[in-house]
Amino acid sequence: MNITPVGPQPSRLTCPSCHASIVTRIETKATTKTHVIALVLCLFLCWPCICIPYCVDSCKNSDHYCPNCNAYLGTYQR
């Protein structure tokens, strides 16, 4: 499988699986880095702040998928 270079926002490209011209569908996912940021906020600030990294997309990776065939196209890692 050929992984396509993608950015943090939906990307316009041709899907390598179904060959359609698409704008990618994004799913954001928390990573180890997201959990570490939440832990640091909990330890040094106050515990209600731990939800911030889970609510902000800039603290999570962006997985790109084709909206037509649901093929995985790549991940933008933060």
PyMOL commands that set and color helices and strands:
alter all, ss='L'
color gray80, all
select helices_A, chain A and resi 32-44+47-55+57-59
alter helices_A, ss='H'
color red, helices_A
select strands_A, chain A and resi 12-14+21-23+25-29+61-65+72-76
alter strands_A, ss='S'
color yellow, strands_A
deselect
rebuild
show_as cartoon
